[in-house]
C-alpha cells in the first residue's frame, strides 16, 4: 500500500538538509518520494497518511548484534519473577539451562527489542543456526562489512545511539528514492534531542515498508 510517513522534522541522512514537516512516501517496500509534505502528498494523492511526532530519519544500525543475540539472553516476560526483565550475560547466562528452543525465543525477543529502538540493520556474522534463522526471518539487514570507524566503546547495548558521538555514526542507509524503505521515528525535536534522550524515544520503526514497531 502506498503510504506517506510525515513528522515534525525529516533528516534523510548523508548530509541532506533538515526538512521541517518532511515526509517519505513508501510503496512496495521502497521509497518513492521524499521532501516537504505538501510536495510528497501532491505527488501521491491516493496514499495513506501516517502522522508521527518528532523526528523522522533512516533506521539505526546495531554494531553489537552478535553479542546481543548470541551471548545475551532476553528473558521471557513469564520469567520476570525468576529472572527479571533485563538482558542476561556472563555468569548469569552461564547459570541458565539453555536449549535451542530457549535460544530461539531469546533471539526473537532481542530482535523485537531492537526494532523498538529503531534498529533496521544488525552486524554479524551469526554463527548459531538458531539465531541466524531468527535474524533472517526478522527482515533486518545483516551487516557483514566492518564499519569505517570502530563501534561505540563499552558494553553492548540495545540502544544503537549509546556511545555515538554524532547521529551519522548510528544511521543505516540514507533515505532516497529507490532505496529500501527502512526508517524510524523518534519523539524528540531534533538531532541533539535524540542523542541526549537515546533510541528509547522511538515511536515507530518501518522495515522494508512494513510498520513493525509502534509504541502504544
C-alpha positions in Angstrom: 0.0 0.0 0.0 1.2 3.4 -0.9 1.9 5.2 2.4 3.2 8.6 3.3 5.0 9.0 6.7 5.4 12.5 8.0 6.8 14.1 11.1 7.8 17.4 12.5 11.3 17.1 11.1 12.8 14.9 8.4 16.5 14.0 8.3 17.2 11.9 5.3 20.9 11.3 6.1 24.2 11.7 4.2 24.4 15.4 4.9 21.0 16.3 3.5 19.4 19.4 4.8 16.7 19.0 7.6 13.1 19.3 6.2 10.6 20.7 8.7 7.3 19.0 8.2 9.0 16.5 5.9 7.6 13.3 4.5 8.6 10.0 3.0 6.4 8.1 0.6 6.7 4.3 0.6 5.4 1.8 -2.0 6.3 -1.8 -2.4 8.9 -1.6 0.2 10.8 1.2 -1.5 11.0 5.0 -1.0 9.2 6.6 -4.0 9.3 10.3 -2.9 10.5 12.4 0.0 10.6 16.1 0.8 8.1 18.6 2.3 4.7 17.1 3.0 2.8 19.2 0.5 5.1 18.1 -2.3 5.0 14.5 -1.4 1.3 14.4 -0.8 0.8 16.2 -4.2 2.8 13.5 -5.9 1.0 10.7 -4.1 -2.6 11.9 -3.7 -4.1 8.4 -3.1 -1.5 7.5 -0.4 -2.4 6.6 3.2 -1.0 9.3 5.5 0.7 8.4 8.8 1.5 11.4 11.0 4.2 11.0 13.7 5.5 13.3 16.4 9.2 14.3 16.4 12.0 13.2 14.1 11.8 11.0 11.0 15.0 9.6 9.8 16.8 6.4 8.4 16.7 3.5 10.8 19.7 2.8 13.0 22.4 0.2 12.7 23.4 -2.0 15.7 27.1 -3.0 15.6 26.8 -5.3 18.6 24.3 -7.7 17.0 26.3 -10.9 17.6 26.9 -10.1 21.2 23.3 -9.1 21.9 21.8 -12.2 20.2 24.3 -15.0 20.7 25.9 -14.1 24.0 22.9 -12.5 25.7 19.6 -14.0 27.0 16.5 -11.9 26.7 14.1 -13.2 29.4 10.5 -14.1 28.5 8.0 -11.9 30.4 6.7 -15.0 32.0 10.1 -15.4 33.7 10.0 -12.0 35.3 9.7 -13.2 38.9 12.7 -15.5 38.4 15.0 -13.6 36.0 13.7 -10.0 35.9 13.4 -8.2 32.6 17.0 -7.2 31.9 19.2 -9.0 29.4 21.4 -11.6 31.0 25.1 -12.1 30.1 28.2 -13.7 31.7 27.8 -15.7 34.8 24.0 -15.1 34.9 23.7 -16.5 31.4 26.0 -19.4 32.1 23.8 -20.5 35.1 20.8 -21.0 32.8 20.0 -24.3 31.2 19.9 -23.3 27.6 18.2 -25.2 24.8 17.7 -24.4 21.1 14.1 -23.5 21.8 15.1 -21.2 24.6 17.8 -19.5 22.4 15.3 -19.1 19.6 12.8 -17.4 21.9 15.6 -15.1 23.3 16.7 -14.2 19.8 13.2 -13.3 18.7 12.6 -11.2 21.8 16.0 -9.5 21.3 15.2 -8.7 17.7 11.8 -7.2 18.7 13.6 -5.0 21.3 16.0 -3.9 18.7 13.1 -2.9 16.4 11.7 -1.0 19.4 15.0 1.1 19.4 14.6 2.0 15.7 17.2 -0.6 14.5 16.9 -1.8 10.9 20.4 -3.2 10.4 22.4 -5.5 12.6 26.1 -6.6 12.4 27.0 -10.3 12.2 28.3 -12.7 11.4 25.9 -15.0 13.3 27.4 -18.5 13.9 24.5 -20.0 15.8 22.0 -21.5 13.3 19.0 -20.8 15.6 20.0 -17.1 15.9 20.8 -16.9 12.2 17.4 -18.2 11.3 15.7 -15.7 13.6 17.6 -12.8 12.1 16.8 -13.9 8.6 13.1 -14.1 9.4 13.1 -10.7 11.1 13.9 -8.9 7.8 16.7 -6.8 9.3 19.7 -6.1 7.1 22.7 -8.1 8.2 25.9 -6.0 8.1 29.0 -8.1 7.1 31.4 -5.2 6.3 33.3 -3.7 9.2 32.5 -0.1 9.9 34.9 2.6 8.8 35.1 3.8 12.4 35.1 1.4 15.3 31.8 0.6 17.1 31.0 2.6 20.1 33.1 1.6 23.1 31.8 -0.1 26.2 29.4 -2.9 26.9 27.0 -3.9 24.1 23.7 -2.1 24.5 20.3 -2.4 22.8 20.4 1.3 22.2 22.4 1.9 19.0 23.0 5.5 20.0 24.8 4.7 23.2 28.3 6.0 22.8 27.7 7.5 19.4 29.4 10.9 19.1 27.2 12.1 16.2 24.0 10.8 14.8 25.6 9.7 11.5 27.6 7.1 13.4 24.4 5.2 14.1 22.4 5.6 10.9 21.9 2.8 8.4 21.4 3.6 4.7 20.2 7.1 3.9 16.7 7.7 2.7 16.5 8.3 -1.0 14.2 7.4 -3.9 14.6 3.8 -5.0 16.2 2.6 -1.7 14.5 0.1 0.6 12.2 1.9 3.0 13.9 1.4 6.3 13.1 4.3 8.6 12.4 5.2 12.2 10.6 7.9 14.1 11.7 9.3 17.5 9.6 11.6 19.7 12.3 14.3 20.0 12.6 17.7 18.4 16.0 17.3 16.7 19.3 15.5 16.4 20.6 16.9 19.7 17.5 15.8 21.5 17.8 12.3 20.1 21.5 12.0 21.1 20.6 13.2 24.6 17.5 11.0 25.0 18.6 7.9 23.2 16.8 5.4 21.0 14.3 4.6 23.7 12.4 7.6 22.3 11.5 5.5 19.2 7.8 5.6 18.4 7.8 3.7 15.1 10.1 1.5 13.0 9.4 0.7 9.4 11.3 -2.1 7.8 11.1 -2.7 4.1 7.9 -0.6 4.1 6.3 -2.6 6.9 5.4 -1.0 10.2 7.0 -3.5 12.6 7.1 -1.4 15.7 4.7 1.2 17.0 4.8 2.5 20.6 1.5 2.2 22.3 
